[in-house]
């Protein structure tokens, strides 16, 4: 298990300074409502610790290469996931902490900018995928140099997903304290996810043992589905 912890050592620097923030997410889909609450601790080297308090207490470690470890304190088990899509640098908080919100990590997802235009005082950047994708294009809408909306379209020019960034807090960096996501499904249903952030702290003000927390050396490796591990009890 010591080798497992070592994998999560610093590898790059997507964040310029460490920060901590509390987050509450409410998701509604197919008539069901799920609420999650927790805290995020982000190091300058990209190491991110996500402590989920509810619906199930878990601790997730992620780095900039997408090496994720989800620890269940109750059973002392850990699930390992290696997927670049899970990279900490693609997390909304990390993108704003590093100032990398000009393309909202779309370049990391294989998109290239294909156009830019102004409409009613808003700057709109268009991105298209390099390869085959269910998403034909993505538009990012900026107001005063900050993203306020992302729109995802399919080949039929139908909007598949909308993401809104609002309630910006201006401190050491601009940070949206509310992120609203709406995803449309083929069955004419929609998934709505609202994430609200609070207690945003930087540098020396961000003090918590969770910044240096490590998975216990005696934690048992399990192949349980991560979605099962994180689901509501």
N, C-alpha and C positions, 0 to 999 in steps of 0.2 A: 504494500500500500504506500510505502514511502516513495516509490517510483511514480505512483499515480499523482501524488501531491507535487512532485518535482516538475511534472509536465506543465503545471500551471504557473511556472516561474515567468518573470518579465521577458517579453519578446520584442515589443515595439512600443511606441509612444503616441497613441491616438489622443490622449488627454494631456493638457498642459498643466493641470493642477488637480489635486485630489478633491473630491467633493462627496457629500452625502445628501440624500434626499429621501423623503417618505413618499410613497405612492399608493394611491387607492384606485383600483380599476373595477368598473362595473360593466359587465357584458350581458347583453340581451340578445337571444337568438332562439327562434322557434318557441317563443312563449316562455323560455326559461331565463332566469336572471342569476348570474353568478358574480359574486363580489370577492375580490382578492385585495389584501392589504399587506404592505411590507415596506422595506427600506432598501435602497441601493447605495453601495459604497464603491466609488470608482477611484482607482489609483492612477497616477500619471503614466505608468507603464502599460495601461490597458487592462490590468487585472480588475475584474468587477465581481463584487460579492452581492448577491441578491438574497435578502432574508425575507421569506414569505411567512407572515404570521397567521394568515387565514386565507382560504379555508383549511389548509393543512400546513403545519410548520415544517418548512424545508429551507435548506441553505444551498444556493447555487453559485458555483465559481465558474467564471468564464474569462477567457483571454482573447487577445486580438486575432488569434488564428482559428477561433471557433471551437476550441477545446473546452467542452462544458462538462462539469461534474455536479450532479444533483444529489445532495446528501439528505437522508432522512434520519434525524436524531433519534426518533422513537425506535426504529428497528436497527439503527447503526449500519445502514446500508448505503451504497453509493452507486449511481448509474452514470456511465461514461458515454458521452456523445462527441464525435468529432465531425463537425460540419461547418464549413466556412460561413454558411448562412446564419450561424449562431454567434459569429464574432462579436465581441464587445464593441468594436468600432462602429457596428451597424445599429447599436442601440441609440434611441433618440437622445437620451441624456448625454451619451458619449460624443455624439456628433456635434451637439451644441457646445459641450465643454471644450472641444478641440477646435471649434470654429469651422468645422467641415460640413456646414449645412448649405453650401452653395449648390450642391447637387444631391443632398440628402442621401449620400452613399450609393446613388444609382450607378456610378461608375464601377463600384465594387460588385454590383449585381450584373454587370455586363451590358450596361446601357451607354450610349454615346449621345451627346447633345446634337440635335439636328436643326434647331431653330431658336430664335428669341424674338420677342415682340413686346410692344407696349399697348395696353388697353386701359383707357380711363385712369391713367396714373399708376397702373399696376404693371410690373415686369413679369412676363411669362416665358419660361424656358421649356422647350420640348425635348424629350429624350426618347430614343427608340432602341430596342434590343439589338444586339449584334447577331444573335442567332434566333432559332425558332422559339417562340414564346406565346402563351395565351394572352399576354399583354402586348398590344401593338404599339402603344406609346404612353408616355407619362408626361404630364404637364405639372410644373411647379410654379405657383403664383407667389410673387414677392411684393411686399409693401414696405417701403423704406428699408430695403436690402434684407429683410427678414422673411422667411417663408411663412405664408399664412394658410396655404392649401396645396394639396397634391391630388391630382386626378388621374386615374388609371383607365385606359380605354382598350377595348378589344378591336379586332379587325373590322367590325361593323360600326366602329365609332360610337359604340355604346359604353357609357361609363360603368365600370365594374366596381370601382372602389374610390372612396373619397376620404382624405385625411385632413383635418383642420387643426391648425396650431394657433392658440390664443392665450390671453391673459399673460402676456410676457412680463417677466420680472427682470429689471435692469439693475444688475449689481456689477460683479466683476465680468460677467458675460451676460448676453441676453439669453433668457431661457423661457420657453413656453411652459406655463404651469398647468395648462390644460390641453390635452390632445384628444380629439374626437375622431373615431374611425367608423366609416359606414361601408360595409361590403354587401354587394347584391348577388344573390344566388340565382341559378337557372330556374328555380321553382318560384320565382317572384317573391321570395322572402328576403330578408336582410338581416345582417348581423351588425349590431351597434355596440361599440366599445368606447367608453369614456374613461380616460386616465387623468387624474388630478394629482398634482405634485405639491408638496408643502415642506417647510422646514429645510430649505436649501442652504447648505453650509459649504464653505470653501476653505482650503488650506488649513491653517492652524485652528480655525473655528470648527473644522470637521474632525472631531475626536471620538473615536470608537475603537474598541478592540477588534471589531469586525474587519477593519482594514487589513489586519495581519492574520486573520483567522485561517486555520488550516484544517483540512479534513483529518479526523483522528486516524492514526496509523493502523488501528485495528478494525476500521470500517470494512464491511464485507461487500465485495463486488456483486452486483445483481444485474440481471438482464431484463428486469421489469420494464414495461413500456413507460417512458417518462410521463406521458399524458395520464397514465393510471396513478403514478406517484404523486402528481400535482393536483389531481382531481379532488373535488369536495368529498369529505368523509361522510 
